[in-house]
Amino acid sequence: MSGDKMIVKTRKINKATIFFILMINLVLFLYFQNNMITTREITIQSYKLPQVFENYKIVHLTDLHGKSFGKEQKTLVKKIKKAQPDLIVFTGDLVDSRRYNEEHSIKLIKEITEIAPVYYVTGNHEWRSGRFETLEKTLVNSGVKVLRNTSDKIEKQQDEIYIIGIDDPVSYYTINTEKNTVENALDISTKGIPSDGSFKILLAHRPELFDLYSQYNIDLVFSGHAHGGQIRLPFIGGLVAPHQGFLPKYTSGKYMEGNSIMIVNRGLGNSIFPQRLFNRPEIIVVRLIN
């Protein structure tokens, strides 16, 4: 073989090797983006918080969509345990209506109820699956407190805070229809809660209704649904979110409206679009201080 032919062949091999390495790196990068969980810590200060709840820690989970992180959810459970929460809240889409499978979801629930009390509200996928009635029974039997347009009192020593949970409105219609549904749910669920400055937490799947939540003097809202905008870009944030469309307002982190603060979790799993970019799955740890 002549020298020129050997050079051409070597170049072809080098190009193939480079292409192979690039493809391997791309696959690893995409896997990393979808599966490497981050833990975000947020401190919330409120003068309304009773002193006995100082440094109270809440782990916020959302939008699992039936995904598994490690064998029997060990990777995810390990991170939750490390946070040492006093309370765990889950804001909907535990399962996925398009590929319904409870196995990984229920395994996670059974593990985390051993760590701390768990409160849960529905997302749109629970309702669209048509199987929530049986899922709810399983959750309750596992020790989960399912809040459906109702509230509960969390007591510590002689003081208490209130946690409210509303069903996802699951509407294919207009945002006004959904607002009316949620407004009715909030009217029902906040009845009986003292209006004496008690600290109030709301679990609500959809963040785009934050302006409505804030009208009920809610101190802290936990929400999900937006999947972090699916793809996140510097200086822009999330690109698209359900019920918010392109360049959504609420996708990740802390937001304020009046005297209310909303925490939006990027979620753990995916639904329609299977890939996250610059938007790794997360758990949020909120520490309450006075």
C-alpha positions as CSV (number, residue, x, y, z in Angstrom):
1,M,0.0,0.0,0.0
2,S,1.3,3.4,-1.0
3,G,2.0,6.1,1.6
4,D,-0.8,8.3,0.3
5,K,-3.3,5.5,0.6
6,M,-2.2,4.8,4.2
7,I,-2.6,8.5,5.1
8,V,-6.1,8.5,3.7
9,K,-7.0,5.3,5.6
10,T,-5.5,6.7,8.8
11,R,-7.5,9.8,8.5
12,K,-10.7,7.8,8.0
13,I,-10.0,5.8,11.1
14,N,-9.3,8.9,13.1
15,K,-12.5,10.5,12.0
16,A,-14.5,7.4,12.9
17,T,-12.8,7.2,16.3
18,I,-13.6,10.9,17.0
19,F,-17.2,10.4,15.9
20,F,-17.5,7.3,18.1
21,I,-16.1,9.1,21.1
22,L,-18.4,12.1,20.5
23,M,-21.4,9.8,20.3
24,I,-20.4,8.0,23.6
25,N,-20.0,11.4,25.3
26,L,-23.3,12.6,24.0
27,V,-25.1,9.5,25.3
28,L,-23.5,9.9,28.7
29,F,-24.3,13.6,28.8
30,L,-28.0,12.9,28.0
31,Y,-28.2,10.1,30.6
32,F,-26.6,12.4,33.2
33,Q,-29.1,15.2,32.5
34,N,-32.1,12.8,33.0
35,N,-30.8,10.7,35.9
36,M,-28.4,12.6,38.2
37,I,-30.5,14.1,40.9
38,T,-29.6,17.5,42.4
39,T,-30.6,18.6,45.9
40,R,-31.6,22.3,46.2
41,E,-31.7,23.9,49.7
42,I,-34.0,26.9,50.2
43,T,-34.5,28.8,53.5
44,I,-37.8,30.5,54.1
45,Q,-38.2,33.0,56.9
46,S,-41.6,34.1,58.4
47,Y,-42.5,35.9,61.5
48,K,-45.7,33.9,61.6
49,L,-43.7,30.6,62.1
50,P,-44.0,29.4,65.7
51,Q,-40.7,29.2,67.5
52,V,-40.9,25.5,68.0
53,F,-40.9,25.0,64.2
54,E,-37.5,26.8,63.9
55,N,-35.3,24.9,61.5
56,Y,-38.2,22.6,60.5
57,K,-37.2,20.8,57.2
58,I,-39.5,19.9,54.4
59,V,-38.5,17.8,51.5
60,H,-40.5,18.6,48.3
61,L,-40.9,16.0,45.6
62,T,-43.0,16.2,42.5
63,D,-43.6,14.8,39.0
64,L,-42.0,11.4,39.3
65,H,-44.1,10.0,36.4
66,G,-43.3,6.5,37.4
67,K,-39.5,6.8,37.0
68,S,-37.0,4.8,39.0
69,F,-33.7,6.1,40.3
70,G,-31.6,3.1,41.1
71,K,-32.8,-0.4,42.1
72,E,-36.0,0.0,44.2
73,Q,-35.5,3.8,44.2
74,K,-32.4,3.5,46.4
75,T,-30.6,6.5,44.9
76,L,-33.5,8.8,45.4
77,V,-34.3,7.4,48.9
78,K,-30.7,7.9,50.0
79,K,-30.8,11.6,49.1
80,I,-34.1,12.1,50.9
81,K,-32.8,10.4,54.0
82,K,-29.6,12.5,53.9
83,A,-31.8,15.7,54.1
84,Q,-33.3,14.4,57.5
85,P,-36.7,16.0,56.8
86,D,-39.4,16.6,59.4
87,L,-42.0,16.4,56.6
88,I,-42.2,15.2,53.0
89,V,-44.6,16.7,50.5
90,F,-45.4,15.4,47.0
91,T,-47.2,17.7,44.6
92,G,-48.7,15.4,42.0
93,D,-47.9,13.3,38.9
94,L,-46.6,10.4,40.9
95,V,-47.6,8.2,37.9
96,D,-47.8,8.9,34.2
97,S,-51.1,8.4,32.4
98,R,-49.5,7.5,29.0
99,R,-47.5,4.6,30.3
100,Y,-49.2,3.8,33.6
101,N,-47.2,1.6,36.0
102,E,-47.5,2.0,39.7
103,E,-44.6,-0.2,40.7
104,H,-41.7,2.3,41.0
105,S,-44.0,5.0,42.4
106,I,-45.4,2.8,45.2
107,K,-42.0,1.6,46.0
108,L,-40.8,5.1,46.6
109,I,-43.9,6.0,48.7
110,K,-43.4,3.0,51.0
111,E,-39.8,3.9,51.5
112,I,-40.3,7.5,52.3
113,T,-43.2,7.0,54.7
114,E,-40.5,5.3,56.9
115,I,-38.5,8.6,56.9
116,A,-41.1,11.3,57.8
117,P,-44.8,12.0,57.5
118,V,-45.8,12.3,53.8
119,Y,-48.5,14.6,52.4
120,Y,-49.7,14.3,48.8
121,V,-51.9,16.0,46.3
122,T,-52.9,14.9,42.8
123,G,-51.6,16.1,39.5
124,N,-53.2,16.0,36.1
125,H,-51.8,12.6,35.3
126,E,-53.4,10.8,38.2
127,W,-56.8,11.9,37.0
128,R,-56.2,11.3,33.3
129,S,-55.1,7.8,34.0
130,G,-58.6,6.9,35.2
131,R,-57.1,4.8,38.0
132,F,-56.7,7.3,40.9
133,E,-59.4,5.6,43.0
134,T,-57.3,2.5,43.5
135,L,-54.1,4.4,43.6
136,E,-55.5,6.6,46.4
137,K,-56.4,3.5,48.5
138,T,-52.8,2.2,48.1
139,L,-51.4,5.6,49.2
140,V,-53.6,5.8,52.2
141,N,-52.8,2.2,53.2
142,S,-49.1,3.0,52.9
143,G,-49.5,5.8,55.5
144,V,-49.7,8.8,53.1
145,K,-52.0,11.7,54.0
146,V,-53.8,12.5,50.8
147,L,-55.1,16.0,50.8
148,R,-58.1,16.5,48.5
149,N,-59.5,20.0,48.9
150,T,-58.9,19.8,52.6
151,S,-56.4,20.8,55.3
152,D,-54.6,19.3,58.3
153,K,-52.9,20.7,61.4
154,I,-49.3,19.9,62.1
155,E,-48.7,20.1,65.8
156,K,-45.4,20.4,67.6
157,Q,-45.5,20.8,71.4
158,Q,-48.2,23.5,72.1
159,D,-48.1,25.1,68.6
160,E,-49.2,24.3,65.1
161,I,-49.0,25.2,61.5
162,Y,-51.5,24.3,58.8
163,I,-51.1,22.4,55.5
164,I,-53.7,22.7,52.8
165,G,-54.0,20.5,49.7
166,I,-56.1,20.9,46.6
167,D,-56.9,18.5,43.7
168,D,-55.5,19.3,40.3
169,P,-58.4,20.9,38.2
170,V,-57.7,18.6,35.2
171,S,-59.4,20.9,32.7
172,Y,-59.0,20.8,28.9
173,Y,-60.9,24.1,28.8
174,T,-59.8,27.7,29.5
175,I,-57.6,29.0,32.3
176,N,-60.7,30.8,33.7
177,T,-62.5,27.5,34.1
178,E,-59.5,26.1,36.0
179,K,-59.3,29.2,38.1
180,N,-63.0,28.8,39.1
181,T,-62.4,25.2,40.0
182,V,-59.3,26.0,42.1
183,E,-61.0,28.9,43.8
184,N,-63.8,26.7,44.9
185,A,-61.3,24.1,46.2
186,L,-59.5,26.8,48.2
187,D,-62.7,28.1,49.7
188,I,-63.5,24.6,50.9
189,S,-60.1,23.6,52.1
190,T,-59.4,26.8,54.0
191,K,-62.6,26.7,56.0
192,G,-62.0,26.3,59.7
193,I,-58.4,27.5,59.6
194,P,-58.0,30.4,62.1
195,S,-57.4,33.8,60.6
196,D,-55.2,34.8,63.5
197,G,-51.9,34.8,61.6
198,S,-51.4,31.1,61.5
199,F,-48.6,29.9,59.2
200,K,-50.2,28.2,56.2
201,I,-48.7,25.8,53.6
202,L,-50.4,25.0,50.3
203,L,-49.8,22.0,48.1
204,A,-51.0,22.6,44.6
205,H,-49.7,20.9,41.4
206,R,-50.0,23.9,39.1
207,P,-47.8,27.0,39.6
208,E,-49.4,29.2,36.9
209,L,-52.3,29.9,39.4
210,F,-50.0,31.5,41.9
211,D,-51.8,34.9,41.8
212,L,-54.9,33.1,43.0
213,Y,-53.2,31.2,45.7
214,S,-51.7,34.4,47.1
215,Q,-55.2,35.9,47.5
216,Y,-55.8,33.3,50.3
217,N,-53.0,34.6,52.5
218,I,-51.0,31.4,52.0
219,D,-47.5,31.8,53.3
220,L,-45.8,29.0,51.4
221,V,-46.9,27.2,48.3
222,F,-45.3,24.0,46.9
223,S,-45.9,23.3,43.3
224,G,-44.5,21.3,40.3
225,H,-46.0,20.5,36.9
226,A,-43.6,22.7,34.8
227,H,-40.8,20.2,34.6
228,G,-38.4,23.1,34.9
229,G,-39.3,24.2,31.4
230,Q,-37.8,20.9,30.1
231,I,-34.9,22.7,28.5
232,R,-33.2,25.5,30.4
233,L,-30.9,28.1,28.8
234,P,-28.7,30.7,30.4
235,F,-30.4,34.1,30.9
236,I,-33.7,32.7,29.5
237,G,-34.6,29.8,31.9
238,G,-37.1,27.2,30.9
239,L,-38.4,27.0,27.3
240,V,-41.8,25.4,27.6
241,A,-44.1,24.2,30.3
242,P,-47.6,22.6,30.4
243,H,-50.4,25.2,30.6
244,Q,-47.8,28.0,30.4
245,G,-46.5,27.5,26.9
246,F,-43.3,29.0,25.6
247,L,-41.0,31.0,27.9
248,P,-43.1,30.2,31.0
249,K,-43.1,32.4,34.0
250,Y,-43.0,29.8,36.7
251,T,-40.5,26.9,36.2
252,S,-37.9,26.6,39.0
253,G,-37.1,28.0,42.4
254,K,-38.7,30.7,44.5
255,Y,-41.3,33.2,43.5
256,M,-43.1,35.9,45.5
257,E,-46.5,37.4,45.2
258,G,-47.7,39.8,47.9
259,N,-47.0,38.0,51.2
260,S,-46.9,34.6,49.6
261,I,-43.8,32.6,48.5
262,M,-44.1,29.7,46.0
263,I,-41.5,27.0,45.5
264,V,-41.5,25.3,42.1
265,N,-39.7,22.0,41.9
266,R,-38.3,21.0,38.5
267,G,-39.5,17.5,39.2
268,L,-38.0,14.0,38.8
269,G,-39.4,12.4,35.7
270,N,-40.5,13.2,32.2
271,S,-43.8,12.7,30.3
272,I,-44.4,13.7,26.7
273,F,-40.8,14.8,25.9
274,P,-38.4,12.2,27.2
275,Q,-35.2,14.3,27.6
276,R,-34.1,17.1,29.9
277,L,-31.3,19.5,29.0
278,F,-29.5,21.7,31.6
279,N,-32.4,20.8,33.9
280,R,-31.5,17.8,36.0
281,P,-34.2,16.2,38.2
282,E,-34.2,17.6,41.7
283,I,-35.4,17.3,45.2
284,I,-35.9,20.5,47.2
285,V,-35.2,20.9,50.9
286,V,-36.9,23.9,52.5
287,R,-35.8,25.0,56.0
288,L,-38.2,27.2,57.9
289,I,-36.9,29.9,60.2
290,N,-38.6,32.6,62.3
